[in-house]
Amino acid sequence: MRTAVKLILLAEAFAVATFGLGWWSVPIVAALWGALSREPRRAILAGVCAAAGWLTLLILDVVRGSVGVMGTQLADVMSVPTAVLYFVTLLFPALLAWCGAVLAPQLRRS
């Protein structure tokens, strides 16, 4: 239960930081998590939480506006299926967070 609450808070920290500061805040939040966390799989958890946080933002945009129409049009321009576009959108913060969480403990040890 306690771990679930931590992960939900981390996911929302990614969402709030992204909403307030932009995409570049993802590796900063992940680096802080990586440096302070004692979890053995902290990098994977940071990646999953970052994707979940961005999924929250994406769902909020879907509820508020016409993200579906824009996603379809953008996918048509890029000649990829819409699902691939959404997958890549969520893969981007996951990779940024994973890198930040992996590098921070290494820098701390140096």
C-alpha positions in Angstrom: 0.0 0.0 0.0 2.8 2.4 0.9 4.7 1.7 -2.3 1.5 2.3 -4.4 1.0 5.7 -2.8 4.7 6.6 -3.5 4.4 5.6 -7.1 1.1 7.5 -7.6 2.7 10.6 -6.0 5.7 10.2 -8.2 3.6 9.9 -11.3 1.7 13.1 -10.4 5.0 14.8 -9.6 6.0 14.2 -13.2 2.6 15.4 -14.5 2.7 18.6 -12.4 6.3 19.4 -13.2 5.6 18.9 -16.9 2.5 21.0 -16.8 4.3 23.8 -15.0 7.8 23.7 -16.4 7.8 21.7 -19.6 9.1 18.3 -20.8 12.7 19.0 -19.6 11.5 18.8 -16.0 11.0 15.0 -16.4 14.8 14.1 -16.1 15.2 16.5 -13.2 12.3 14.9 -11.2 13.7 11.4 -12.2 17.2 12.4 -11.1 15.9 13.5 -7.7 14.0 10.3 -7.4 17.0 8.2 -8.5 19.3 10.0 -6.0 17.0 9.8 -3.0 15.2 6.5 -3.5 16.4 3.2 -2.1 14.2 1.2 -4.5 16.2 -1.5 -6.3 14.3 -0.9 -9.6 14.1 2.9 -9.3 14.9 3.6 -12.9 12.2 1.3 -14.2 9.7 2.7 -11.7 10.6 6.3 -12.7 10.0 5.5 -16.4 6.6 3.9 -15.7 5.6 6.7 -13.4 6.7 9.4 -16.0 4.6 7.6 -18.6 1.6 7.4 -16.2 2.0 11.1 -15.4 2.0 12.0 -19.1 -1.0 9.7 -19.6 -2.8 11.7 -17.0 -2.1 14.9 -18.9 -3.1 13.3 -22.2 -6.4 12.1 -20.7 -7.1 15.6 -19.3 -6.5 17.1 -22.8 -8.8 14.5 -24.3 -11.6 15.4 -21.9 -11.1 19.2 -22.5 -10.6 19.3 -26.2 -10.2 17.7 -29.5 -6.9 15.8 -29.0 -8.3 12.8 -30.8 -8.9 14.9 -34.0 -5.4 16.4 -33.8 -3.8 13.1 -33.1 -5.5 11.6 -36.1 -4.5 14.4 -38.4 -0.9 14.4 -37.1 -0.7 10.6 -37.5 -2.0 11.0 -41.1 0.7 13.6 -41.9 3.4 11.3 -40.4 1.9 8.2 -42.1 1.8 6.2 -38.9 -1.2 4.7 -37.1 -2.6 6.9 -34.4 -1.8 4.3 -31.7 1.9 4.5 -32.6 1.8 8.3 -32.2 0.3 8.0 -28.7 2.7 5.2 -27.8 5.7 7.3 -28.8 4.3 10.2 -26.9 4.3 8.1 -23.7 7.7 6.4 -24.5 9.4 9.8 -24.6 9.0 10.7 -20.9 9.6 7.1 -19.9 13.0 7.1 -21.6 13.9 10.5 -20.2 13.0 9.4 -16.7 14.8 6.2 -17.0 18.0 8.0 -18.0 17.7 10.6 -15.3 17.1 7.9 -12.6 20.0 5.8 -13.8 22.5 8.7 -14.1 21.8 10.5 -10.8 23.0 7.7 -8.5 26.1 7.2 -10.7 27.0 10.9 -10.4 26.4 10.9 -6.6 28.9 8.0 -6.2 31.6 9.8 -8.2 
